[in-house]
Amino acid sequence: MVTTHESHDVDPYAAVEELRAVLAEAGIVFPSLAVDHASPSLGLVNLGRVRAEVAMRLAQQFRREGRE
């Protein structure tokens, strides 16, 4: 189930660091994970590119978490 949140109160820098930490705990690295500086008022986070192997591991992690 996907939910969306329309809050612009979240600091994108804090969100990047939180996501980076959680991904690292799962052994997953997004090399291009960063705040999108092109649109600061939107608070966008650039997830960037990952290798296919990383995408597969991420999908498997979500699948495992969904079963718990």
C-alpha positions in Angstrom: 0.0 0.0 0.0 1.4 3.4 -1.0 0.6 6.5 0.9 1.4 10.0 0.1 2.1 12.9 2.4 1.6 16.5 1.3 3.8 18.0 4.0 6.5 20.4 3.0 7.7 20.7 6.6 10.2 17.8 6.3 13.7 19.0 6.0 15.1 17.3 2.8 18.6 17.2 4.3 17.3 15.3 7.3 15.3 13.0 5.0 18.4 12.2 3.0 20.4 11.3 6.1 17.6 9.2 7.5 17.1 7.3 4.3 20.9 6.9 3.9 21.1 5.4 7.4 18.2 3.0 6.9 19.5 1.8 3.6 23.0 1.3 5.1 21.5 -0.9 7.8 20.1 -3.1 5.0 23.4 -3.0 3.2 22.1 -0.9 0.4 23.9 2.2 -1.0 22.4 4.8 -3.3 25.5 6.6 -4.6 23.6 9.6 -5.9 21.2 10.1 -3.0 21.1 13.8 -2.4 18.9 16.9 -1.9 17.7 18.2 -5.3 19.0 21.8 -5.3 17.2 22.8 -8.5 13.9 23.2 -6.7 14.5 24.1 -3.0 10.9 25.2 -2.4 9.6 21.7 -3.2 12.0 19.9 -0.8 12.8 17.2 -3.4 15.2 14.3 -2.8 17.1 12.9 -5.7 17.4 9.1 -5.4 19.6 8.9 -8.4 20.7 5.8 -10.2 21.6 2.4 -8.8 22.9 -0.8 -10.3 20.4 -3.5 -11.1 21.7 -5.7 -8.3 21.0 -2.9 -5.8 17.5 -2.4 -7.1 16.8 -6.1 -6.8 18.1 -6.1 -3.2 16.0 -3.1 -2.4 12.9 -4.8 -3.8 13.6 -8.0 -1.8 14.0 -5.9 1.4 10.6 -4.3 0.8 9.1 -7.7 0.1 10.5 -9.1 3.4 9.3 -6.1 5.4 5.9 -6.4 3.9 5.6 -10.0 5.2 6.4 -9.1 8.8 
